[in-house]
Amino acid sequence: MTTLYVRDVPAEVAQRLKERAAAEGKSLSAYVVAELGRIASRPTNAEMVQRLRDLDRGEGPTSGDIVQALAQSRR
């Protein structure tokens, strides 16, 4: 395990984190570790873009189908 030290945390932020940790019955350290894990597990914007590019779009409407459907819905 790695130890992280976070400096210059505003007092208001620290207080909110303490309150949220207490509300979940966790220590501040356990709460922050869980939140950091949640943040780290989210894909980056670049990863999301790549996932979208990798999707198979062979099935489904074409751009022309979508434009036509929009045009018809506006009539």
Steps between C-alpha positions, in 0.01 A plus 500: 500500500608853425460787742379829355522834672268773379599854580306824490155343537257784576342471843150490350594205277658310788192560714263374227711190452499433876121540508449265207736243650314513830165466324626176341652376825853518360819666604607799294787296360278207399246735343763687296664174386159374379430827318843498336440142388167600350659792316793290376269230364314742272624506143673812376345708224754356255405145602131577453564646157694188403223272629246690293721481192540125551123436509361301210258733326421261216149451637268792545393815319725690264564873530257552213229302684546719807488825302188383318328401827581838651369682196175303512455563873524876444219508246 
